[in-house]
């Protein structure tokens, strides 16, 4: 039996860009996917990972010059 997938977002400490969504069964599985994408054994210090059901990814807009 397969559990439902959740969508997760992540953000590096000190940066304003938020990345995602990535689909995973749990927060730990999402962190494992991020480690695999980055090609590291440990996640960078201060990396934030959250469930998008709790808070969506912030979309940034560039203000147009007048």
N, C-alpha and C positions, 0 to 999 in steps of 0.2 A: 504494500500500500504506500502510495506516495503522498507526502504532505504538500500543502499549497505553497507556492513560491511568493515571497515578498519582494518588494523593490526597495533598494537601499541607495543612499547617496553618501558621498564622502568629500572631505575637504582637508587640505594640508594646513598645518599651523602657520599662521602669518600670511596666508594668501586669501584673496577674496573669491576666487573661482571655486565653484562647487561642481563636482563630477557625479555622473550617474545617468540614468538609473542602471543598476545591475541587479539581476534576479538571483535570489538565493533562498534557501529554506530557513536560515537563521542568521543572526548577527555574526556568529562565529564562522559560518560558511561564507558570508559576504567578506569578512576580513581575510579569509583564506584566498578568495578570488582576487582581492586587491594585492595581496602578497605575490600571487602568481603573475598578475599583470605587471607589477613593478619589478619582478625578478629578484626579490629579496626574501630573506628568512624571517626578518622581524620588521614590523610596520614602523614607519618613521615616528619619532616622538611627537605627540600632540595631534596626530591624525584623528579627525573626528569622523565617525561612521554613524548613520542614523537610518531608521525606517522611514520611508517617504510617506507612509500612512500617518505618521505623527507630525512631520514637517516636510513640506515639499522643497524641492531645489529652488533656490533663489535665482531668478532670471535677471541678468544685468542688462541695462540699456545704456547706450552712450547718448549723452545729451547732445542735441544738435546745436551747432554754433549759430548765433544770430548775425 
